[in-house]
């Protein structure tokens, strides 16, 4: 049986009792209540997956589709998605992602009749986005948004690109298409516009969490993201012909729901404000539009959504990037031991890197490579391999005790240009000990004593 979202939820409920909350009473997603529920959990430090089984559609009528949140809210949930078992080290997850990113999986094309995502097919006048739960997320959001991944196929080359981006509801058959300049999707949309052609796009509103983790790797333009998704699933990705374009555009057969649509060339409409990943409202902007041609789904489809700018969002986007950047840095700094994009930096703007230093300039080389790979990154802190980059207290301890402010802090201007209000300068902090000269030895508890003492019965 192929991996899908239903299988993952059942697996977690069995393996980790209490990890999934099923909310059966009515929660009004049109009035921010799903997000309010998640915030109540967050304020109590409870990282749980939540399946809202009774939500309204956008039109206010009872929705046939539940809403699912937080499959990436903890690193352990992410490891479960990859079939890793209990995590012994946070870095094990990043290394597994790094390994799978370098693999190329396989795809298997099946008929529409065998594809779960084709159990219900709506086309033409049957298509009405208002029958879906399209939540309101933050207080000042301009409207209701879908927040999952879009996929496109290159016009001139045979590859598919999957990118997380939002879609604002406009009318029953029309949404925004947030293809931003830093997205591969924008480059692909431009390909079609240059030839004055309508660009095919699908919105994938639910799939196994490993499928979506794969889409956030920093693979180069031209990578076939369907093959990367297969590598993350560790099985062939099943595909099936689309309703709108047939075999010319294949869609993930085991998805929960797929919206098919086309982007008309040279058309732009307004969207935003919308509360996004860094915790601020994204300003109003003009974006392409998506004209919906078909909706297909399972009979008991579950729609996935995000609470933007929270742990679920940060882990899903950040953990794959830890693996990607680790692979790149290792080419020039073989002594890299770990990398972390911490929640304090929204898994985007701050990066902690630990290295076993061979040369004095290794810290700078590692940091500079991170800036090249991550267009959002503002601060890179490099520490020795005795510091746990997943423990922010240890990282800041290293910064406070191993950094010489007059020579170990660098500010480089005119590096980044992704968000103007963030500025274009970046900062590097070398919090590693010098290779030569005297430096105090760090306090240590004998490892043998640690192994002899068991405190587990006191922690229940």
C-alpha positions as CSV (number, residue, x, y, z in Angstrom):
1,X,0.0,0.0,0.0
2,X,1.4,3.4,-1.0
3,X,2.1,6.0,1.7
4,X,-0.5,8.7,2.2
5,X,-1.9,11.1,4.8
6,X,-4.5,8.7,6.2
7,X,-1.8,6.0,6.7
8,X,0.5,8.5,8.5
9,X,-2.2,9.7,10.9
10,X,-3.2,6.1,11.8
11,X,0.5,5.3,12.3
12,X,1.0,8.2,14.7
13,X,-2.1,7.5,16.7
14,X,-1.0,3.9,17.2
15,X,2.7,4.6,17.7
16,X,2.4,7.8,19.8
17,X,-0.9,7.8,21.6
18,X,-2.1,11.3,22.3
19,X,-0.1,12.9,19.5
20,X,-3.2,13.5,17.4
21,X,-6.1,15.5,18.7
22,X,-9.4,14.9,16.9
23,X,-11.7,17.9,17.4
24,X,-15.3,16.8,16.8
25,X,-17.1,19.9,17.9
26,X,-17.7,22.7,15.4
27,X,-14.7,25.0,15.0
28,X,-15.3,28.0,12.7
29,X,-12.3,28.3,10.4
30,X,-13.9,31.3,8.7
31,X,-13.7,33.2,12.0
32,X,-10.0,32.3,12.9
33,X,-11.1,29.6,15.4
34,X,-8.9,26.8,14.0
35,X,-5.8,29.1,14.5
36,X,-7.0,30.2,17.9
37,X,-7.3,26.5,18.9
38,X,-3.7,26.0,17.8
39,X,-2.5,29.1,19.6
40,X,-4.1,27.8,22.9
41,X,-2.0,24.6,22.5
42,X,1.1,26.6,21.7
43,X,0.7,28.8,24.8
44,X,0.6,25.7,26.9
45,X,3.7,24.2,25.2
46,X,1.7,21.4,23.6
47,X,3.0,20.3,20.2
48,X,0.2,18.1,18.9
49,X,-1.2,17.3,15.5
50,X,-4.8,18.4,15.2
51,X,-7.6,17.1,13.0
52,X,-10.6,19.4,12.9
53,X,-13.4,17.1,11.9
54,X,-16.2,19.7,11.9
55,X,-15.4,22.9,10.1
56,X,-17.5,25.0,7.8
57,X,-16.7,25.5,4.1
58,X,-16.0,29.0,2.9
59,X,-19.6,29.4,2.0
60,X,-20.6,28.7,5.6
61,X,-22.1,25.3,5.0
62,X,-20.8,22.2,6.8
63,X,-17.6,21.1,5.0
64,X,-17.2,17.5,3.8
65,X,-13.5,17.9,4.4
66,X,-11.7,18.0,7.8
67,X,-8.7,20.3,8.3
68,X,-5.4,18.8,9.4
69,X,-2.5,20.7,11.1
70,X,0.9,20.2,12.7
71,X,2.4,17.0,11.1
72,X,5.8,18.8,11.3
73,X,5.3,20.5,14.7
74,X,8.2,18.4,16.3
75,X,11.4,17.0,14.8
76,X,10.2,13.6,16.0
77,X,7.0,13.9,13.9
78,X,9.3,14.7,10.9
79,X,11.5,11.7,11.7
80,X,8.3,9.5,11.9
81,X,7.3,10.8,8.5
82,X,10.7,9.5,7.1
83,X,10.4,6.2,8.9
84,X,13.4,6.8,11.1
85,X,12.1,5.7,14.5
86,X,12.9,7.4,17.8
87,X,15.4,10.2,17.3
88,X,18.6,9.8,19.3
89,X,20.1,13.1,18.0
90,X,18.4,16.1,16.3
91,X,21.2,16.1,13.7
92,X,20.3,12.6,12.7
93,X,17.2,14.0,11.1
94,X,19.1,16.7,9.2
95,X,21.7,14.1,8.0
96,X,18.9,11.8,6.8
97,X,17.3,14.7,4.9
98,X,20.7,15.5,3.4
99,X,21.1,11.9,2.3
100,X,17.7,11.6,0.7
101,X,18.1,15.0,-1.1
102,X,21.0,13.5,-3.1
103,X,19.0,10.5,-4.2
104,X,16.7,10.2,-7.2
105,X,13.7,8.1,-6.7
106,X,11.3,6.7,-9.3
107,X,7.8,7.4,-10.5
108,X,5.0,5.0,-11.5
109,X,2.2,6.1,-13.7
110,X,-1.2,4.5,-12.9
111,X,-4.6,4.9,-14.6
112,X,-7.1,7.4,-13.4
113,X,-9.4,4.6,-12.3
114,X,-6.8,3.3,-9.8
115,X,-5.8,6.8,-8.4
116,X,-7.2,7.6,-5.0
117,X,-7.2,11.3,-5.9
118,X,-9.7,10.7,-8.7
119,X,-12.4,9.1,-6.6
120,X,-14.4,12.4,-7.1
121,X,-13.9,14.5,-10.2
122,X,-15.4,18.0,-10.5
123,X,-15.0,20.0,-13.7
124,X,-16.6,23.0,-15.4
125,X,-19.6,24.4,-13.6
126,X,-19.2,21.8,-10.8
127,X,-16.0,23.6,-9.6
128,X,-16.7,25.9,-6.7
129,X,-13.9,26.8,-4.3
130,X,-16.5,27.9,-1.7
131,X,-17.3,24.3,-0.9
132,X,-13.8,23.9,0.5
133,X,-12.7,25.0,4.0
134,X,-10.3,27.9,3.2
135,X,-9.4,29.3,6.6
136,X,-8.8,32.8,7.9
137,X,-5.4,32.8,9.7
138,X,-4.4,36.1,11.2
139,X,-6.4,39.1,12.4
140,X,-5.5,41.5,9.5
141,X,-5.3,39.0,6.7
142,X,-7.0,40.4,3.7
143,X,-8.9,37.2,3.0
144,X,-9.1,33.4,3.1
145,X,-6.0,31.5,1.9
146,X,-5.0,28.0,1.0
147,X,-1.4,27.5,2.2
148,X,-0.1,24.3,0.7
149,X,2.2,23.4,-2.3
150,X,1.8,24.3,-6.0
151,X,3.4,22.3,-8.8
152,X,4.3,23.2,-12.3
153,X,5.9,21.5,-15.3
154,X,8.5,23.2,-17.3
155,X,7.4,24.3,-20.8
156,X,10.6,23.3,-22.5
157,X,12.0,20.6,-20.3
158,X,10.6,17.5,-18.8
159,X,10.7,18.3,-15.1
160,X,8.2,19.2,-12.3
161,X,8.8,21.8,-9.6
162,X,6.8,21.7,-6.3
163,X,7.0,24.9,-4.2
164,X,5.1,25.9,-1.1
165,X,3.1,29.1,-1.8
166,X,-0.3,30.5,-0.8
167,X,-3.4,31.0,-2.9
168,X,-5.9,33.7,-1.9
169,X,-9.6,33.1,-2.8
170,X,-11.0,35.5,-5.3
171,X,-14.1,33.9,-6.8
172,X,-15.5,30.3,-7.0
173,X,-13.1,29.5,-9.9
174,X,-10.3,32.0,-9.4
175,X,-7.4,32.3,-6.9
176,X,-4.1,34.2,-6.6
177,X,-0.9,32.4,-7.6
178,X,1.9,33.6,-5.3
179,X,4.9,33.0,-7.7
180,X,7.5,35.3,-6.2
181,X,10.8,36.4,-7.8
182,X,12.8,34.0,-5.6
183,X,10.6,31.0,-6.5
184,X,11.3,28.5,-9.3
185,X,7.5,28.9,-10.0
186,X,8.1,32.5,-11.1
187,X,10.8,31.5,-13.6
188,X,8.5,28.8,-15.0
189,X,5.5,31.2,-15.2
190,X,7.8,33.6,-17.2
191,X,8.7,30.8,-19.6
192,X,5.0,30.5,-20.5
193,X,4.4,34.2,-20.6
194,X,7.3,34.7,-23.1
195,X,5.4,32.5,-25.5
196,X,2.0,34.0,-24.5
197,X,0.8,30.6,-23.2
198,X,-1.4,29.7,-20.3
199,X,0.6,27.9,-17.6
200,X,-0.7,24.7,-16.1
201,X,-0.6,24.6,-12.3
202,X,-1.8,22.2,-9.6
203,X,-2.4,22.9,-5.9
204,X,-1.8,19.8,-3.7
205,X,-3.9,20.1,-0.6
206,X,-2.8,17.0,1.2
207,X,-0.3,14.1,1.0
208,X,2.0,12.1,3.2
209,X,4.2,14.5,5.3
210,X,7.4,13.1,3.7
211,X,6.2,14.2,0.3
212,X,5.9,17.8,1.5
213,X,9.2,17.7,3.3
214,X,10.9,16.9,0.1
215,X,9.6,20.0,-1.6
216,X,11.5,22.3,0.8
217,X,15.0,21.0,-0.1
218,X,17.1,23.6,-1.8
219,X,17.4,21.7,-5.0
220,X,18.5,23.6,-8.1
221,X,16.2,24.9,-10.8
222,X,15.6,22.0,-13.2
223,X,15.5,19.3,-10.5
224,X,12.6,16.9,-11.0
225,X,10.8,17.3,-7.6
226,X,8.7,14.3,-8.2
227,X,11.8,12.2,-8.1
228,X,13.0,13.9,-4.9
229,X,9.6,13.2,-3.4
230,X,10.0,9.6,-4.2
231,X,13.4,9.5,-2.5
232,X,11.8,11.0,0.7
233,X,8.9,8.5,0.6
234,X,11.4,5.7,-0.1
235,X,9.0,4.2,-2.6
236,X,8.0,5.1,-6.2
237,X,5.8,8.2,-6.4
238,X,2.5,7.2,-8.0
239,X,1.3,9.6,-10.7
240,X,-1.8,9.7,-12.8
241,X,-2.9,11.9,-15.8
242,X,-4.6,15.2,-14.9
243,X,-8.1,16.0,-15.9
244,X,-7.3,19.2,-17.7
245,X,-4.1,18.3,-19.6
246,X,-4.2,14.5,-19.6
247,X,-0.8,12.7,-19.9
248,X,0.9,16.0,-20.6
249,X,0.8,16.8,-16.9
250,X,0.9,14.0,-14.3
251,X,-0.4,14.6,-10.8
252,X,0.4,12.8,-7.5
253,X,-2.1,9.9,-7.4
254,X,-2.1,9.5,-3.6
255,X,-2.9,13.1,-2.9
256,X,-5.9,14.0,-0.8
257,X,-7.2,16.7,-3.1
258,X,-5.8,18.4,-6.2
259,X,-6.9,21.7,-7.7
260,X,-6.0,22.0,-11.4
261,X,-5.9,25.5,-13.0
262,X,-4.1,27.7,-15.5
263,X,-2.3,31.0,-15.2
264,X,-3.3,33.4,-17.9
265,X,-0.2,35.3,-19.3
266,X,0.4,38.9,-18.3
267,X,-2.4,39.1,-15.8
268,X,-1.8,40.4,-12.2
269,X,-4.1,41.0,-9.3
270,X,-3.7,42.2,-5.8
271,X,-3.3,40.1,-2.7
272,X,-2.1,40.6,1.0
273,X,-1.7,41.7,3.8
274,X,-1.1,38.1,5.0
275,X,0.7,37.0,8.1
276,X,3.7,35.0,6.9
277,X,6.6,32.9,8.1
278,X,8.7,35.6,9.8
279,X,5.8,36.7,11.9
280,X,4.9,39.9,10.1
281,X,2.2,40.7,7.6
282,X,3.3,40.5,4.0
283,X,2.5,43.8,2.2
284,X,0.0,44.1,-0.6
285,X,1.4,43.1,-4.0
286,X,0.4,42.1,-7.5
287,X,0.7,38.4,-8.4
288,X,-0.4,36.1,-11.2
289,X,-3.9,34.5,-11.0
290,X,-5.0,30.9,-11.2
291,X,-8.2,30.1,-13.1
292,X,-9.4,26.7,-11.7
293,X,-10.4,24.1,-14.3
294,X,-10.9,21.0,-12.1
295,X,-10.9,19.7,-8.6
296,X,-10.3,16.0,-7.9
297,X,-10.2,14.3,-4.5
298,X,-10.6,11.2,-2.4
299,X,-14.1,10.4,-1.1
300,X,-12.8,11.0,2.4
301,X,-10.2,13.6,1.7
302,X,-8.4,15.5,4.4
303,X,-7.3,19.0,3.6
304,X,-4.0,20.2,5.1
305,X,-3.3,23.8,6.2
306,X,-0.6,25.8,8.0
307,X,-0.6,28.2,10.9
308,X,2.0,30.4,9.2
309,X,5.1,31.4,11.2
310,X,4.9,28.7,13.8
311,X,6.8,25.5,14.6
312,X,4.9,23.3,12.1
313,X,5.8,25.8,9.4
314,X,9.4,26.4,10.6
315,X,10.3,22.7,10.9
316,X,8.7,21.8,7.5
317,X,10.6,24.5,5.8
318,X,13.8,24.5,7.9
319,X,14.7,20.9,8.4
320,X,15.1,20.2,4.6
321,X,17.2,23.3,4.3
322,X,19.5,22.1,7.1
323,X,20.2,19.0,5.0
324,X,20.6,21.0,1.8
325,X,23.1,23.5,3.3
326,X,25.0,20.8,5.1
327,X,25.6,19.0,1.8
328,X,26.9,22.3,0.2
329,X,29.1,23.3,3.2
330,X,30.7,19.9,3.5
331,X,32.2,20.3,0.0
332,X,34.4,23.2,1.2
333,X,34.5,22.5,5.0
334,X,34.6,18.8,5.5
335,X,34.7,19.2,9.3
336,X,31.1,20.4,9.5
337,X,29.4,18.4,12.2
338,X,25.9,19.9,12.5
339,X,23.7,22.7,11.3
340,X,20.5,24.2,12.7
341,X,18.0,26.8,11.6
342,X,16.5,27.7,15.0
343,X,12.9,28.7,15.7
344,X,14.3,32.0,17.1
345,X,15.2,32.9,13.5
346,X,12.0,31.4,12.0
347,X,14.1,28.7,10.5
348,X,15.1,31.2,7.9
349,X,17.2,34.2,9.1
350,X,19.5,32.7,11.7
351,X,21.8,29.7,11.2
352,X,24.0,27.8,13.8
353,X,26.8,25.7,12.4
354,X,29.3,23.5,14.3
355,X,32.6,22.4,12.8
356,X,35.7,20.5,13.7
357,X,38.0,23.2,12.7
358,X,41.1,22.3,10.5
359,X,42.0,25.8,9.3
360,X,41.4,29.2,11.0
361,X,39.2,30.4,8.1
362,X,36.9,27.4,8.2
363,X,34.3,29.3,10.2
364,X,34.2,32.1,7.6
365,X,34.0,29.7,4.7
366,X,31.1,27.8,6.3
367,X,29.2,30.9,7.0
368,X,29.7,32.4,3.6
369,X,28.5,29.3,1.9
370,X,25.3,29.4,4.0
371,X,24.6,32.9,2.9
372,X,25.1,31.9,-0.8
373,X,22.6,29.1,-0.4
374,X,19.9,30.8,1.7
375,X,18.6,34.1,0.3
376,X,16.8,34.9,3.7
377,X,19.8,34.3,6.0
378,X,20.9,37.3,8.0
379,X,23.1,35.8,10.8
380,X,25.4,32.8,10.8
381,X,27.0,31.7,14.0
382,X,29.8,29.1,13.8
383,X,30.8,27.1,16.9
384,X,33.1,24.2,17.7
385,X,31.9,20.6,17.6
386,X,31.6,20.4,21.4
387,X,28.7,22.8,21.2
388,X,25.1,21.5,20.5
389,X,23.7,23.7,17.8
390,X,20.2,22.5,18.8
391,X,20.6,24.0,22.3
392,X,20.5,27.8,22.0
393,X,21.8,28.2,25.5
394,X,25.0,26.4,24.5
395,X,25.3,28.4,21.3
396,X,25.0,31.7,23.1
397,X,27.4,30.5,25.8
398,X,30.0,29.9,23.0
399,X,29.3,33.3,21.6
400,X,29.7,34.9,25.0
401,X,32.9,33.1,25.9
402,X,34.7,32.3,22.6
403,X,34.1,35.4,20.5
404,X,36.5,38.3,20.3
405,X,34.3,41.2,19.3
406,X,37.1,43.1,17.6
407,X,38.0,40.3,15.2
408,X,35.4,37.5,15.2
409,X,32.4,39.5,14.1
410,X,32.0,40.4,10.4
411,X,29.3,42.5,8.8
412,X,29.1,42.3,5.0
413,X,26.9,44.7,3.1
414,X,24.8,44.3,-0.1
415,X,24.5,40.5,0.1
416,X,20.8,39.8,0.5
417,X,17.9,41.3,-1.4
418,X,14.9,39.0,-0.7
419,X,12.9,41.2,1.7
420,X,13.8,44.9,1.4
421,X,12.7,45.7,5.0
422,X,15.2,43.1,6.3
423,X,18.1,45.1,4.9
424,X,20.8,43.7,2.6
425,X,23.6,43.2,5.1
426,X,24.6,39.9,6.8
427,X,26.6,39.1,9.9
428,X,29.0,36.3,10.8
429,X,30.0,35.4,14.3
430,X,33.0,33.1,14.7
431,X,32.5,31.5,18.1
432,X,35.1,28.8,17.7
433,X,38.3,28.5,19.7
434,X,41.5,29.5,18.0
435,X,43.6,26.5,16.8
436,X,46.8,28.0,18.3
437,X,47.5,29.5,21.7
438,X,46.1,28.8,25.1
439,X,42.4,28.5,25.8
440,X,40.7,27.2,29.0
441,X,39.4,23.7,29.0
442,X,35.6,23.3,29.2
443,X,34.0,21.9,32.3
444,X,33.0,18.3,31.9
445,X,31.1,15.5,33.7
446,X,32.7,12.0,33.2
447,X,30.8,10.1,30.6
448,X,31.1,6.9,32.7
449,X,29.2,8.6,35.5
450,X,26.5,9.8,33.1
451,X,26.0,6.2,31.9
452,X,25.8,4.8,35.5
453,X,23.1,7.2,36.7
454,X,19.5,6.6,35.6
455,X,17.0,9.3,36.4
456,X,14.2,8.0,34.2
457,X,11.9,6.9,37.0
458,X,11.9,10.4,38.4
459,X,10.8,12.0,35.2
460,X,7.5,10.1,34.7
